[in-house]
Amino acid sequence: MTTFIPKRSLLGLFSTADGAADAVEGLQDQDFDDKDFEIMSGTPYPEGAFGEKTTNHRLYVFPFIGAALGFAVAILLTTATQVSYPLVTGGKPILSIPPMAIITYEGTMLGAIIFTVLGIIFESRLPRPKLGLYDERITAGYVGILVTTTEDRFKTAKEILTKAGAEDIKEGEPD
């Protein structure tokens, strides 16, 4: 049986990206995992700008799966429709390729688009029912580092953020 270990959140606000990068480096030096902290910014920084590991995404897989499923459903739909309701016109074949090609193309594109949107939602980790700590100054240009850790490492994380030059530190309640 596993025991529940409560975690606390800590939000450090930095006015410069350099201070935030120093805090990330300090957290990594103290063996905080990249899953223990999150960098929040209203400014789009490139991945890895603060020294954190870049995450691998699988967004490119979703359109391929959607296209394959859309293609299969379109072929099944057109074939089943033409076989179920055969309209023999002037001795032409029941399964006519040109109309099937149009519907298959549209089905393939529809599947790819729907699965791309689902992939974006999935890869963006949405919806997030519990956002945790936040400060409005992040949207005004500050960089926030949200650290979620156990109670015994909470003080260490707070010291690291303070040494890196955090202008303000907010503490969350234990989970």
C-alpha positions as CSV (number, residue, x, y, z in Angstrom):
1,M,0.0,0.0,0.0
2,T,1.4,3.4,-1.0
3,T,1.0,6.3,1.3
4,F,-0.1,9.7,0.1
5,I,2.7,12.3,0.5
6,P,1.2,15.8,0.5
7,K,2.9,18.4,-1.8
8,R,3.1,22.1,-1.6
9,S,3.4,24.7,-4.4
10,L,5.7,27.7,-4.5
11,L,5.6,30.4,-7.1
12,G,8.7,32.6,-7.6
13,L,8.3,35.8,-9.7
14,F,11.3,37.1,-11.6
15,S,11.5,40.4,-13.6
16,T,14.2,39.1,-15.8
17,A,14.7,35.8,-17.8
18,D,18.2,35.6,-16.5
19,G,17.0,35.3,-12.9
20,A,14.5,32.6,-13.8
21,A,17.3,30.7,-15.7
22,D,19.5,30.9,-12.6
23,A,16.6,29.5,-10.5
24,V,16.1,26.6,-12.9
25,E,19.8,25.9,-12.8
26,G,19.7,26.0,-9.0
27,L,16.7,23.6,-8.9
28,Q,18.4,21.2,-11.2
29,D,21.6,21.3,-9.1
30,Q,19.6,20.3,-6.1
31,D,18.2,17.3,-8.0
32,F,14.7,18.7,-8.6
33,D,13.2,16.8,-11.5
34,D,11.9,18.8,-14.5
35,K,8.4,17.6,-13.6
36,D,8.7,19.3,-10.2
37,F,8.7,22.8,-11.6
38,E,7.0,24.7,-14.4
39,I,8.0,27.9,-16.1
40,M,5.2,30.4,-16.8
41,S,5.6,33.4,-19.0
42,G,3.4,35.7,-21.0
43,T,6.3,36.2,-23.4
44,P,7.0,33.4,-25.9
45,Y,10.5,32.1,-25.1
46,P,12.0,29.3,-27.2
47,E,12.0,25.8,-25.6
48,G,15.1,25.3,-23.4
49,A,15.7,29.1,-23.0
50,F,15.8,28.7,-19.2
51,G,17.9,25.5,-19.2
52,E,15.0,23.1,-18.8
53,K,14.9,20.0,-20.9
54,T,12.9,20.2,-24.1
55,T,9.9,17.9,-24.3
56,N,9.3,15.5,-27.1
57,H,5.9,15.8,-28.7
58,R,3.9,13.4,-30.8
59,L,1.7,15.8,-32.5
60,Y,2.8,14.6,-36.0
61,V,1.2,11.2,-35.3
62,F,-2.3,12.4,-34.9
63,P,-2.9,13.6,-38.5
64,F,-1.6,10.4,-39.9
65,I,-4.0,8.3,-37.7
66,G,-6.9,10.6,-38.5
67,A,-6.2,10.5,-42.2
68,A,-6.0,6.6,-42.2
69,L,-9.2,6.4,-40.2
70,G,-11.0,9.0,-42.4
71,F,-9.8,7.1,-45.6
72,A,-11.0,3.8,-44.2
73,V,-14.4,5.2,-43.2
74,A,-14.9,7.0,-46.5
75,I,-14.1,3.8,-48.5
76,L,-16.4,1.8,-46.3
77,L,-19.2,4.4,-46.6
78,T,-19.0,4.8,-50.3
79,T,-18.7,1.1,-51.0
80,A,-21.5,0.1,-48.6
81,T,-23.8,2.8,-50.0
82,Q,-23.3,1.8,-53.6
83,V,-23.7,-1.9,-52.9
84,S,-26.7,-1.4,-50.7
85,Y,-28.5,0.7,-53.2
86,P,-27.3,-0.4,-56.6
87,L,-28.2,1.9,-59.5
88,V,-27.2,0.2,-62.7
89,T,-27.0,2.9,-65.3
90,G,-26.3,1.9,-68.9
91,G,-24.3,-1.1,-67.9
92,K,-21.7,0.9,-65.9
93,P,-20.1,-0.7,-62.8
94,I,-21.9,-0.3,-59.5
95,L,-18.7,0.8,-57.8
96,S,-17.8,4.0,-59.6
97,I,-14.3,5.3,-58.9
98,P,-14.5,9.1,-59.6
99,P,-17.3,9.7,-57.0
100,M,-15.6,7.4,-54.6
101,A,-12.3,9.3,-55.0
102,I,-13.9,12.6,-54.1
103,I,-15.6,11.3,-51.0
104,T,-12.5,9.4,-50.0
105,Y,-10.4,12.6,-50.3
106,E,-12.8,14.6,-48.3
107,G,-13.0,11.9,-45.6
108,T,-9.3,11.7,-45.4
109,M,-8.9,15.4,-44.9
110,L,-11.8,15.5,-42.4
111,G,-10.2,12.8,-40.3
112,A,-6.8,14.4,-40.5
113,I,-8.2,17.8,-39.4
114,I,-10.3,16.4,-36.5
115,F,-7.4,14.3,-35.2
116,T,-5.0,17.3,-35.5
117,V,-7.3,19.4,-33.3
118,L,-7.6,16.5,-30.8
119,G,-3.8,16.2,-30.9
120,I,-3.3,19.8,-30.1
121,I,-5.6,19.6,-27.2
122,F,-3.9,16.4,-25.9
123,E,-0.3,17.7,-26.4
124,S,-1.2,21.0,-24.7
125,R,-2.4,19.1,-21.6
126,L,-5.8,20.5,-21.8
127,P,-8.1,20.7,-19.9
128,R,-6.2,21.4,-16.7
129,P,-8.7,21.2,-13.9
130,K,-6.2,22.3,-11.3
131,L,-4.1,25.3,-12.3
132,G,-2.3,25.9,-9.0
133,L,-0.7,29.1,-8.0
134,Y,-0.7,32.1,-10.4
135,D,0.0,35.8,-10.4
136,E,-1.3,38.4,-12.8
137,R,2.1,40.0,-13.1
138,I,3.2,37.0,-15.3
139,T,1.0,38.4,-18.2
140,A,2.7,41.8,-17.6
141,G,6.2,40.5,-18.4
142,Y,7.3,38.7,-15.3
143,V,8.6,35.1,-15.4
144,G,7.1,32.7,-12.9
145,I,8.6,29.4,-11.7
146,L,6.0,27.1,-10.1
147,V,7.7,24.5,-7.9
148,T,5.5,21.6,-6.6
149,T,7.4,19.5,-4.1
150,T,7.1,17.6,-0.9
151,E,7.2,19.3,2.5
152,D,10.8,18.3,3.3
153,R,12.1,19.9,0.1
154,F,9.9,23.0,0.2
155,K,12.4,25.1,2.2
156,T,15.2,24.2,-0.2
157,A,13.1,25.3,-3.1
158,K,12.3,28.6,-1.4
159,E,15.9,29.3,-0.7
160,I,16.9,28.6,-4.3
161,L,14.3,30.9,-5.6
162,T,15.3,33.6,-3.1
163,K,19.0,33.3,-4.0
164,A,18.2,33.5,-7.7
165,G,16.6,36.9,-7.2
166,A,12.9,36.2,-7.0
167,E,11.0,39.5,-6.4
168,D,8.1,37.8,-4.8
169,I,7.4,34.3,-3.6
170,K,3.9,33.0,-3.1
171,E,3.2,29.8,-1.1
172,G,0.4,27.4,-1.7
173,E,-1.5,25.3,0.8
174,P,-0.6,21.6,1.1
175,D,-2.5,19.3,-1.2
